[in-house]
Amino acid sequence: MGDKLMDQAGLTTFRLSTDDLPDKDRVAMWRDHCCRVLMKLDIEPIGDTRLEYSILARDLPGVRVMSTASSPVRIIRTHEYLADGNDDLVFIINQTGKTTVTARGRDVSLREGDALLMSASEVKVFDRHSYGGALSFRIPRPILSSMVTYVDDVVMQVIPYNTDALKLLAGYAAPLFNDMALATPEFRRTAVNHLHDLVALALGAARHGVGAGRAIPAARLRMAKSYIAENSHRRDLSVGLVAAHLGLTPRNLQRLFESESTTFSEFLLSQRLSRAHHMLTEPRLAQSPVGAIAYDAGFGDLSYFNRSFKRRFGVTPRDVRNDGTKLIEVLDSR
């Protein structure tokens, strides 16, 4: 039926698919094991369509990100399953196909790209009327409650597909299923914080109207800076590459940096210089040539590196290296 994997970064990933089940037992096995045991839900195919369902889920600190695709189905969380005490909030983006959600006495239809916040502590019916997929984020209630005032007021309110924060969230979440994108604990924390911010912004847009003022550009700039800091060692890193990663035009990305009276190039240079300075003071890199460190930090021109380093820190890279070596010798002599 699927597997549960622990990757090298220590992250748990679930992959489940009906393709692994025999046709004659497919519905019963999927319902009994995957839905009732793992997800605490009931499921029924709609019509005579052959049941097809796939799940890719990744657990991160403070959020479960899940991508699903299925044939037409009805999914129900009944009173029986509420006994598990789970009160997480689930933010779902309907990426393709037609869906209807029924909860709190309301029927809500989601077009492609629309989103909705649901509560795991409530009875609900989720009908997928045609083959399609969704992206969802399961977030502990205390986290969203601390970010969105009266968060329960926006449960079952549709967030339209053209909401800026929603479009940014959908694009930002996709790489999080890539092991390399979450290779370090620091980047995982940053990624989760960004997800929380964007969900909160989308919910804020639902309450106050589309376009959450200056919050969207600020969120985009934080994500751009995070991506640059994580990838500053890449000599091919460019404004075009970062803009494409964020779903922006290069000019729009430049404007984000201009809002803080700086430029993309200045920020990238600062990150590379800080990285090089740190490497020059690392005892384990004491034997690495200065040129090799400059290269590893993302510089391709040693003369430019030396000039920029002296301008930033007031000393040459070799001065920093020599001071670090002297300190190590003093410590070793004690």
C-alpha positions as CSV (number, residue, x, y, z in Angstrom):
1,M,0.0,0.0,0.0
2,G,2.9,2.4,0.7
3,D,5.7,3.1,3.1
4,K,6.8,5.3,5.9
5,L,10.4,6.6,5.5
6,M,12.9,8.4,7.6
7,D,15.3,10.3,5.4
8,Q,18.8,11.5,6.1
9,A,17.6,14.8,7.4
10,G,15.6,13.0,10.1
11,L,12.2,13.8,8.4
12,T,9.3,11.4,8.3
13,T,7.7,11.0,4.8
14,F,4.6,8.9,4.1
15,R,3.9,7.5,0.6
16,L,0.6,5.7,0.2
17,S,-1.2,4.6,-3.0
18,T,-4.1,2.4,-4.0
19,D,-1.9,1.3,-7.0
20,D,-0.3,-1.2,-4.5
21,L,-3.6,-2.9,-3.7
22,P,-5.5,-5.7,-5.6
23,D,-8.6,-4.4,-7.4
24,K,-11.0,-6.8,-5.6
25,D,-9.9,-5.7,-2.1
26,R,-8.9,-2.1,-2.9
27,V,-11.8,-0.2,-1.4
28,A,-12.0,-2.3,1.8
29,M,-8.2,-2.3,2.4
30,W,-7.8,1.4,1.7
31,R,-10.8,2.3,3.9
32,D,-9.8,0.0,6.8
33,H,-6.1,0.6,7.0
34,C,-5.3,4.0,5.5
35,C,-8.5,6.0,6.3
36,R,-9.8,4.5,9.5
37,V,-6.5,3.6,11.2
38,L,-4.1,6.2,9.9
39,M,-6.2,9.2,9.1
40,K,-9.3,8.7,11.2
41,L,-11.7,9.1,8.3
42,D,-14.3,7.2,6.3
43,I,-14.1,7.1,2.6
44,E,-16.5,6.0,-0.2
45,P,-16.0,6.1,-4.0
46,I,-18.5,8.2,-5.8
47,G,-20.3,6.4,-8.6
48,D,-18.9,3.4,-10.4
49,T,-15.4,5.0,-10.7
50,R,-12.5,2.8,-9.8
51,L,-10.9,4.1,-6.6
52,E,-7.6,5.8,-7.2
53,Y,-5.9,7.6,-4.3
54,S,-2.3,8.6,-3.6
55,I,-0.8,10.5,-0.7
56,L,2.6,12.1,-0.2
57,A,3.0,13.6,3.3
58,R,6.0,15.0,5.1
59,D,6.1,15.8,8.8
60,L,8.0,19.0,9.8
61,P,8.2,20.6,13.2
62,G,4.9,22.4,13.5
63,V,3.2,21.3,10.3
64,R,2.4,18.3,8.2
65,V,2.5,19.0,4.4
66,M,0.4,16.6,2.3
67,S,-0.2,16.3,-1.4
68,T,-3.1,14.1,-2.4
69,A,-4.7,13.0,-5.7
70,S,-7.8,10.9,-6.1
71,S,-10.7,9.8,-8.2
72,P,-14.2,11.0,-7.2
73,V,-14.7,10.2,-3.5
74,R,-16.6,11.2,-0.4
75,I,-14.5,11.6,2.8
76,I,-16.2,11.9,6.2
77,R,-14.9,12.6,9.6
78,T,-17.6,11.3,11.9
79,H,-18.4,11.8,15.6
80,E,-16.7,8.4,16.2
81,Y,-13.3,9.7,15.1
82,L,-13.6,13.0,17.1
83,A,-12.8,10.9,20.1
84,D,-9.1,11.0,19.2
85,G,-9.0,14.5,20.6
86,N,-7.2,16.0,17.6
87,D,-8.0,19.7,17.3
88,D,-5.4,20.6,14.6
89,L,-6.4,23.1,11.9
90,V,-6.1,21.9,8.3
91,F,-5.5,24.5,5.5
92,I,-6.3,22.9,2.2
93,I,-5.7,24.2,-1.3
94,N,-7.8,22.6,-4.0
95,Q,-5.3,22.4,-6.9
96,T,-7.3,20.6,-9.5
97,G,-10.9,19.3,-9.9
98,K,-14.2,20.2,-8.2
99,T,-14.8,19.8,-4.5
100,T,-17.4,20.6,-1.9
101,V,-16.9,20.7,1.8
102,T,-19.8,20.5,4.3
103,A,-19.3,21.5,8.0
104,R,-20.9,23.8,10.5
105,G,-24.2,23.5,8.6
106,R,-22.6,25.0,5.5
107,D,-21.8,23.7,2.0
108,V,-18.7,25.3,0.5
109,S,-17.6,24.8,-3.1
110,L,-13.9,25.1,-4.0
111,R,-12.8,26.0,-7.5
112,E,-9.3,25.1,-8.7
113,G,-6.9,27.1,-6.7
114,D,-9.3,28.1,-3.9
115,A,-8.5,27.3,-0.3
116,L,-10.3,26.6,3.0
117,L,-9.4,26.2,6.7
118,M,-11.0,23.3,8.4
119,S,-10.9,22.0,12.0
120,A,-10.0,18.4,12.8
121,S,-12.2,18.6,15.9
122,E,-15.5,19.0,13.8
123,V,-17.6,16.6,11.8
124,K,-17.3,17.3,8.1
125,V,-17.9,15.8,4.6
126,F,-15.4,16.4,1.8
127,D,-16.7,15.5,-1.7
128,R,-14.4,15.3,-4.6
129,H,-16.6,15.4,-7.7
130,S,-14.0,14.8,-10.3
131,Y,-10.4,13.5,-10.4
132,G,-8.1,16.0,-8.9
133,G,-5.6,16.9,-6.3
134,A,-5.0,19.1,-3.2
135,L,-2.2,20.4,-1.1
136,S,-2.9,20.7,2.6
137,F,-1.1,21.9,5.7
138,R,-2.0,20.4,9.1
139,I,-1.0,22.9,11.8
140,P,-1.4,22.7,15.6
141,R,-4.2,25.0,16.7
142,P,-2.1,26.9,19.3
143,I,0.3,28.0,16.5
144,L,-2.4,29.5,14.2
145,S,-4.3,30.9,17.2
146,S,-1.2,32.9,18.2
147,M,-1.0,34.3,14.7
148,V,-4.6,34.8,13.6
149,T,-7.0,36.6,16.0
150,Y,-10.2,34.6,16.5
151,V,-9.0,32.0,14.0
152,D,-12.2,30.0,14.4
153,D,-14.1,32.8,12.7
154,V,-12.3,32.0,9.4
155,V,-12.9,28.3,9.5
156,M,-15.0,27.3,6.5
157,Q,-14.4,30.7,4.7
158,V,-13.2,30.3,1.2
159,I,-9.9,32.0,0.3
160,P,-10.1,32.8,-3.4
161,Y,-7.5,31.4,-5.8
162,N,-6.3,35.0,-6.7
163,T,-5.3,35.8,-3.2
164,D,-1.6,36.8,-3.3
165,A,-0.5,34.9,-0.2
166,L,-2.3,31.8,-1.4
167,K,-0.4,31.8,-4.8
168,L,2.8,32.3,-3.0
169,L,2.1,29.5,-0.5
170,A,1.3,27.0,-3.2
171,G,4.6,27.8,-5.0
172,Y,6.7,27.8,-1.9
173,A,5.4,24.5,-0.5
174,A,6.2,22.3,-3.5
175,P,10.0,22.1,-3.0
176,L,9.5,21.0,0.6
177,F,9.0,17.4,-0.6
178,N,12.6,17.6,-1.8
179,D,15.1,16.2,0.7
180,M,17.8,18.7,-0.4
181,A,15.6,21.7,0.2
182,L,15.4,20.7,4.0
183,A,18.9,19.5,4.5
184,T,19.6,21.6,7.6
185,P,17.6,22.1,10.8
186,E,18.0,25.9,10.4
187,F,16.4,25.8,7.0
188,R,13.7,23.5,8.1
189,R,12.8,26.0,10.9
190,T,12.8,28.9,8.5
191,A,10.7,27.0,5.9
192,V,8.1,26.1,8.6
193,N,8.0,29.7,9.8
194,H,7.4,30.9,6.3
195,L,4.6,28.4,5.8
196,H,2.9,29.6,9.0
197,D,3.3,33.2,7.9
198,L,1.8,32.6,4.5
199,V,-1.2,30.6,5.9
200,A,-1.8,33.4,8.4
201,L,-1.6,36.0,5.7
202,A,-4.1,34.1,3.5
203,L,-6.5,33.8,6.4
204,G,-6.1,37.5,7.1
205,A,-7.0,38.2,3.5
206,A,-10.1,36.1,3.8
207,R,-11.2,38.2,6.8
208,H,-10.2,41.6,5.6
209,G,-10.3,41.3,1.8
210,V,-7.7,40.2,-0.8
211,G,-4.3,41.8,-0.5
212,A,-2.8,41.9,3.0
213,G,-1.1,45.3,2.6
214,R,2.6,45.3,3.1
215,A,2.6,41.9,4.7
216,I,2.9,40.0,1.3
217,P,6.0,41.9,0.1
218,A,7.6,41.5,3.5
219,A,7.0,37.7,3.4
220,R,8.4,37.4,-0.1
221,L,11.5,39.4,0.9
222,R,12.1,37.1,4.0
223,M,11.8,34.0,1.8
224,A,14.2,35.6,-0.8
225,K,16.8,36.3,1.8
226,S,16.5,32.9,3.3
227,Y,16.9,31.2,-0.1
228,I,19.9,33.4,-0.9
229,A,21.6,32.8,2.5
230,E,21.1,29.0,2.0
231,N,22.5,29.1,-1.6
232,S,25.0,31.9,-1.5
233,H,27.9,29.4,-2.1
234,R,26.5,28.8,-5.6
235,R,28.4,30.8,-8.2
236,D,25.4,30.5,-10.6
237,L,23.1,32.2,-8.1
238,S,21.4,35.2,-9.8
239,V,18.5,37.5,-9.4
240,G,16.7,35.6,-12.2
241,L,17.2,32.2,-10.6
242,V,16.0,33.4,-7.2
243,A,13.0,35.3,-8.8
244,A,12.0,32.1,-10.6
245,H,12.2,30.1,-7.4
246,L,9.7,32.6,-5.8
247,G,7.5,32.9,-8.8
248,L,8.4,36.6,-9.3
249,T,10.0,38.7,-12.1
250,P,13.6,39.8,-11.6
251,R,12.4,43.4,-11.5
252,N,9.8,42.7,-8.8
253,L,12.5,40.9,-6.7
254,Q,14.8,43.9,-7.1
255,R,12.0,46.2,-5.9
256,L,11.7,44.1,-2.7
257,F,15.3,44.8,-1.9
258,E,15.0,48.4,-2.8
259,S,12.2,48.8,-0.2
260,E,15.0,48.3,2.3
261,S,17.4,50.6,0.5
262,T,19.7,47.8,-0.7
263,T,20.0,45.6,-3.8
264,F,20.0,41.9,-4.6
265,S,23.7,42.1,-5.4
266,E,24.6,43.8,-2.2
267,F,22.7,41.3,-0.1
268,L,24.3,38.3,-1.9
269,L,27.8,39.8,-1.5
270,S,27.2,40.3,2.2
271,Q,26.1,36.7,2.6
272,R,29.1,35.4,0.7
273,L,31.5,37.6,2.7
274,S,30.0,36.5,6.0
275,R,30.3,32.9,4.9
276,A,33.9,33.3,3.9
277,H,34.8,35.1,7.2
278,H,33.2,32.2,9.2
279,M,35.2,29.6,7.1
280,L,38.4,31.5,7.7
281,T,38.0,31.2,11.4
282,E,37.0,27.5,11.4
283,P,39.8,25.4,13.0
284,R,38.9,22.4,10.7
285,L,39.6,24.6,7.7
286,A,42.9,26.0,8.9
287,Q,44.8,24.3,6.2
288,S,42.5,25.3,3.3
289,P,44.0,28.0,1.1
290,V,42.3,31.4,1.2
291,G,41.5,31.0,-2.5
292,A,39.8,27.7,-2.0
293,I,37.6,29.3,0.8
294,A,36.7,32.2,-1.5
295,Y,35.7,29.8,-4.2
296,D,33.6,27.7,-1.8
297,A,31.9,30.8,-0.5
298,G,30.7,31.6,-4.0
299,F,33.4,33.9,-5.4
300,G,34.9,33.4,-8.8
301,D,37.4,36.3,-8.8
302,L,40.0,36.3,-6.0
303,S,41.0,39.9,-6.5
304,Y,37.4,41.0,-6.2
305,F,37.0,38.8,-3.1
306,N,40.1,40.4,-1.4
307,R,38.9,44.0,-2.1
308,S,35.4,43.3,-1.0
309,F,36.5,41.5,2.2
310,K,38.9,44.4,3.2
311,R,36.2,47.0,2.5
312,R,33.7,45.0,4.7
313,F,35.8,43.9,7.6
314,G,38.7,46.4,7.5
315,V,41.3,43.6,7.4
316,T,42.4,41.1,4.7
317,P,41.3,37.5,4.5
318,R,44.9,36.5,5.3
319,D,44.9,38.7,8.4
320,V,41.7,36.9,9.7
321,R,43.3,33.5,8.9
322,N,46.6,34.4,10.7
323,D,44.7,35.7,13.8
324,G,42.7,32.5,13.9
325,T,45.8,30.3,13.5
326,K,47.5,32.2,16.4
327,L,44.5,31.7,18.6
328,I,44.5,28.0,17.9
329,E,48.3,27.8,18.7
330,V,47.7,29.6,22.0
331,L,44.9,27.3,23.0
332,D,46.9,24.2,22.0
333,S,49.8,25.3,24.1
334,R,47.7,25.5,27.3
